[in-house]
């Protein structure tokens, strides 16, 4: 999945636990802004139990991702996981 704010790539789960990779380049902002985005993504994955879908997830952030609100980010990530045929999303 690609959008103007971030790209998401999914792969079948390889190990006993799901892996979540969040890549935040320096172009995105300073360290507190990058860390805030990482915390938001992790919170969405754990609160919505998206880790139980059976996919390893790689999320690549782009420059405009700081403009997205938490609720927008949440609905986008849930929609991506539903499109990947995740019953929990």
PyMOL CGO cylinders between C-alpha atoms (Angstrom):
from pymol import cmd
from pymol.cgo import CYLINDER

trace = [
    CYLINDER, 0.00, 0.00, 0.00, 1.30, 3.45, -0.91, 0.3, 1, 1, 1, 1, 1, 1,
    CYLINDER, 1.30, 3.45, -0.91, 0.04, 6.86, 0.10, 0.3, 1, 1, 1, 1, 1, 1,
    CYLINDER, 0.04, 6.86, 0.10, 1.46, 10.36, 0.14, 0.3, 1, 1, 1, 1, 1, 1,
    CYLINDER, 1.46, 10.36, 0.14, 2.34, 10.04, 3.84, 0.3, 1, 1, 1, 1, 1, 1,
    CYLINDER, 2.34, 10.04, 3.84, 3.71, 6.49, 4.13, 0.3, 1, 1, 1, 1, 1, 1,
    CYLINDER, 3.71, 6.49, 4.13, 4.18, 3.13, 2.41, 0.3, 1, 1, 1, 1, 1, 1,
    CYLINDER, 4.18, 3.13, 2.41, 3.21, -0.19, 4.01, 0.3, 1, 1, 1, 1, 1, 1,
    CYLINDER, 3.21, -0.19, 4.01, 4.55, -3.58, 3.00, 0.3, 1, 1, 1, 1, 1, 1,
    CYLINDER, 4.55, -3.58, 3.00, 3.22, -6.85, 4.37, 0.3, 1, 1, 1, 1, 1, 1,
    CYLINDER, 3.22, -6.85, 4.37, 4.80, -10.30, 4.39, 0.3, 1, 1, 1, 1, 1, 1,
    CYLINDER, 4.80, -10.30, 4.39, 3.58, -13.59, 5.83, 0.3, 1, 1, 1, 1, 1, 1,
    CYLINDER, 3.58, -13.59, 5.83, 4.65, -14.08, 9.43, 0.3, 1, 1, 1, 1, 1, 1,
    CYLINDER, 4.65, -14.08, 9.43, 8.02, -15.87, 9.54, 0.3, 1, 1, 1, 1, 1, 1,
    CYLINDER, 8.02, -15.87, 9.54, 8.53, -16.53, 13.23, 0.3, 1, 1, 1, 1, 1, 1,
    CYLINDER, 8.53, -16.53, 13.23, 6.53, -17.11, 16.40, 0.3, 1, 1, 1, 1, 1, 1,
    CYLINDER, 6.53, -17.11, 16.40, 5.92, -13.37, 16.80, 0.3, 1, 1, 1, 1, 1, 1,
    CYLINDER, 5.92, -13.37, 16.80, 4.84, -10.68, 14.37, 0.3, 1, 1, 1, 1, 1, 1,
    CYLINDER, 4.84, -10.68, 14.37, 7.51, -8.11, 13.49, 0.3, 1, 1, 1, 1, 1, 1,
    CYLINDER, 7.51, -8.11, 13.49, 6.72, -4.43, 13.09, 0.3, 1, 1, 1, 1, 1, 1,
    CYLINDER, 6.72, -4.43, 13.09, 9.32, -2.27, 11.35, 0.3, 1, 1, 1, 1, 1, 1,
    CYLINDER, 9.32, -2.27, 11.35, 8.80, 1.51, 11.34, 0.3, 1, 1, 1, 1, 1, 1,
    CYLINDER, 8.80, 1.51, 11.34, 11.24, 3.52, 9.24, 0.3, 1, 1, 1, 1, 1, 1,
    CYLINDER, 11.24, 3.52, 9.24, 11.25, 7.27, 9.88, 0.3, 1, 1, 1, 1, 1, 1,
    CYLINDER, 11.25, 7.27, 9.88, 13.75, 9.33, 7.85, 0.3, 1, 1, 1, 1, 1, 1,
    CYLINDER, 13.75, 9.33, 7.85, 15.23, 12.61, 9.06, 0.3, 1, 1, 1, 1, 1, 1,
    CYLINDER, 15.23, 12.61, 9.06, 13.29, 14.48, 6.36, 0.3, 1, 1, 1, 1, 1, 1,
    CYLINDER, 13.29, 14.48, 6.36, 10.17, 13.71, 8.39, 0.3, 1, 1, 1, 1, 1, 1,
    CYLINDER, 10.17, 13.71, 8.39, 11.18, 16.02, 11.23, 0.3, 1, 1, 1, 1, 1, 1,
    CYLINDER, 11.18, 16.02, 11.23, 13.23, 16.13, 14.38, 0.3, 1, 1, 1, 1, 1, 1,
    CYLINDER, 13.23, 16.13, 14.38, 13.64, 13.21, 16.78, 0.3, 1, 1, 1, 1, 1, 1,
    CYLINDER, 13.64, 13.21, 16.78, 10.59, 13.97, 18.99, 0.3, 1, 1, 1, 1, 1, 1,
    CYLINDER, 10.59, 13.97, 18.99, 8.34, 14.11, 15.91, 0.3, 1, 1, 1, 1, 1, 1,
    CYLINDER, 8.34, 14.11, 15.91, 9.72, 10.82, 14.58, 0.3, 1, 1, 1, 1, 1, 1,
    CYLINDER, 9.72, 10.82, 14.58, 9.35, 9.14, 17.98, 0.3, 1, 1, 1, 1, 1, 1,
    CYLINDER, 9.35, 9.14, 17.98, 5.78, 10.41, 18.33, 0.3, 1, 1, 1, 1, 1, 1,
    CYLINDER, 5.78, 10.41, 18.33, 4.87, 8.82, 15.01, 0.3, 1, 1, 1, 1, 1, 1,
    CYLINDER, 4.87, 8.82, 15.01, 6.46, 5.52, 16.07, 0.3, 1, 1, 1, 1, 1, 1,
    CYLINDER, 6.46, 5.52, 16.07, 4.56, 5.55, 19.37, 0.3, 1, 1, 1, 1, 1, 1,
    CYLINDER, 4.56, 5.55, 19.37, 1.28, 6.23, 17.56, 0.3, 1, 1, 1, 1, 1, 1,
    CYLINDER, 1.28, 6.23, 17.56, 1.76, 3.34, 15.14, 0.3, 1, 1, 1, 1, 1, 1,
    CYLINDER, 1.76, 3.34, 15.14, 2.69, 0.95, 17.95, 0.3, 1, 1, 1, 1, 1, 1,
    CYLINDER, 2.69, 0.95, 17.95, -0.32, 2.03, 20.01, 0.3, 1, 1, 1, 1, 1, 1,
    CYLINDER, -0.32, 2.03, 20.01, -2.66, 1.40, 17.08, 0.3, 1, 1, 1, 1, 1, 1,
    CYLINDER, -2.66, 1.40, 17.08, -1.21, -2.05, 16.46, 0.3, 1, 1, 1, 1, 1, 1,
    CYLINDER, -1.21, -2.05, 16.46, -1.53, -3.12, 20.09, 0.3, 1, 1, 1, 1, 1, 1,
    CYLINDER, -1.53, -3.12, 20.09, -4.90, -1.52, 20.87, 0.3, 1, 1, 1, 1, 1, 1,
    CYLINDER, -4.90, -1.52, 20.87, -6.56, -2.85, 17.71, 0.3, 1, 1, 1, 1, 1, 1,
    CYLINDER, -6.56, -2.85, 17.71, -4.71, -6.20, 17.97, 0.3, 1, 1, 1, 1, 1, 1,
    CYLINDER, -4.71, -6.20, 17.97, -3.42, -5.91, 14.42, 0.3, 1, 1, 1, 1, 1, 1,
    CYLINDER, -3.42, -5.91, 14.42, -0.44, -8.05, 15.41, 0.3, 1, 1, 1, 1, 1, 1,
    CYLINDER, -0.44, -8.05, 15.41, -2.72, -11.12, 15.44, 0.3, 1, 1, 1, 1, 1, 1,
    CYLINDER, -2.72, -11.12, 15.44, -3.29, -10.94, 11.66, 0.3, 1, 1, 1, 1, 1, 1,
    CYLINDER, -3.29, -10.94, 11.66, -0.30, -13.11, 10.83, 0.3, 1, 1, 1, 1, 1, 1,
    CYLINDER, -0.30, -13.11, 10.83, 1.67, -10.53, 8.82, 0.3, 1, 1, 1, 1, 1, 1,
    CYLINDER, 1.67, -10.53, 8.82, 5.05, -8.97, 9.37, 0.3, 1, 1, 1, 1, 1, 1,
    CYLINDER, 5.05, -8.97, 9.37, 4.63, -5.24, 8.69, 0.3, 1, 1, 1, 1, 1, 1,
    CYLINDER, 4.63, -5.24, 8.69, 7.13, -2.70, 7.37, 0.3, 1, 1, 1, 1, 1, 1,
    CYLINDER, 7.13, -2.70, 7.37, 5.97, 0.93, 7.46, 0.3, 1, 1, 1, 1, 1, 1,
    CYLINDER, 5.97, 0.93, 7.46, 8.06, 3.55, 5.67, 0.3, 1, 1, 1, 1, 1, 1,
    CYLINDER, 8.06, 3.55, 5.67, 7.17, 7.12, 6.66, 0.3, 1, 1, 1, 1, 1, 1,
    CYLINDER, 7.17, 7.12, 6.66, 7.45, 10.04, 4.27, 0.3, 1, 1, 1, 1, 1, 1,
    CYLINDER, 7.45, 10.04, 4.27, 7.88, 13.76, 4.79, 0.3, 1, 1, 1, 1, 1, 1,
    CYLINDER, 7.88, 13.76, 4.79, 4.18, 14.70, 5.18, 0.3, 1, 1, 1, 1, 1, 1,
    CYLINDER, 4.18, 14.70, 5.18, 3.25, 12.08, 7.76, 0.3, 1, 1, 1, 1, 1, 1,
    CYLINDER, 3.25, 12.08, 7.76, 3.31, 14.55, 10.68, 0.3, 1, 1, 1, 1, 1, 1,
    CYLINDER, 3.31, 14.55, 10.68, 0.25, 16.33, 9.27, 0.3, 1, 1, 1, 1, 1, 1,
    CYLINDER, 0.25, 16.33, 9.27, -1.92, 13.22, 9.73, 0.3, 1, 1, 1, 1, 1, 1,
    CYLINDER, -1.92, 13.22, 9.73, -4.06, 13.06, 12.87, 0.3, 1, 1, 1, 1, 1, 1,
    CYLINDER, -4.06, 13.06, 12.87, -4.13, 9.99, 15.10, 0.3, 1, 1, 1, 1, 1, 1,
    CYLINDER, -4.13, 9.99, 15.10, -7.66, 9.03, 14.01, 0.3, 1, 1, 1, 1, 1, 1,
    CYLINDER, -7.66, 9.03, 14.01, -6.75, 9.33, 10.32, 0.3, 1, 1, 1, 1, 1, 1,
    CYLINDER, -6.75, 9.33, 10.32, -3.69, 7.17, 10.87, 0.3, 1, 1, 1, 1, 1, 1,
    CYLINDER, -3.69, 7.17, 10.87, -5.75, 4.62, 12.77, 0.3, 1, 1, 1, 1, 1, 1,
    CYLINDER, -5.75, 4.62, 12.77, -8.47, 4.32, 10.10, 0.3, 1, 1, 1, 1, 1, 1,
    CYLINDER, -8.47, 4.32, 10.10, -5.85, 4.05, 7.35, 0.3, 1, 1, 1, 1, 1, 1,
    CYLINDER, -5.85, 4.05, 7.35, -3.90, 1.27, 9.09, 0.3, 1, 1, 1, 1, 1, 1,
    CYLINDER, -3.90, 1.27, 9.09, -7.08, -0.66, 9.90, 0.3, 1, 1, 1, 1, 1, 1,
    CYLINDER, -7.08, -0.66, 9.90, -8.24, -0.36, 6.28, 0.3, 1, 1, 1, 1, 1, 1,
    CYLINDER, -8.24, -0.36, 6.28, -4.88, -1.66, 5.05, 0.3, 1, 1, 1, 1, 1, 1,
    CYLINDER, -4.88, -1.66, 5.05, -5.07, -4.69, 7.33, 0.3, 1, 1, 1, 1, 1, 1,
    CYLINDER, -5.07, -4.69, 7.33, -8.69, -5.38, 6.28, 0.3, 1, 1, 1, 1, 1, 1,
    CYLINDER, -8.69, -5.38, 6.28, -7.62, -5.25, 2.64, 0.3, 1, 1, 1, 1, 1, 1,
    CYLINDER, -7.62, -5.25, 2.64, -4.96, -7.83, 3.48, 0.3, 1, 1, 1, 1, 1, 1,
    CYLINDER, -4.96, -7.83, 3.48, -7.79, -10.12, 4.66, 0.3, 1, 1, 1, 1, 1, 1,
    CYLINDER, -7.79, -10.12, 4.66, -7.21, -9.73, 8.37, 0.3, 1, 1, 1, 1, 1, 1,
    CYLINDER, -7.21, -9.73, 8.37, -10.36, -10.78, 10.27, 0.3, 1, 1, 1, 1, 1, 1,
    CYLINDER, -10.36, -10.78, 10.27, -9.41, -8.91, 13.47, 0.3, 1, 1, 1, 1, 1, 1,
    CYLINDER, -9.41, -8.91, 13.47, -9.17, -5.47, 11.81, 0.3, 1, 1, 1, 1, 1, 1,
]
cmd.load_cgo(trace, "trace")
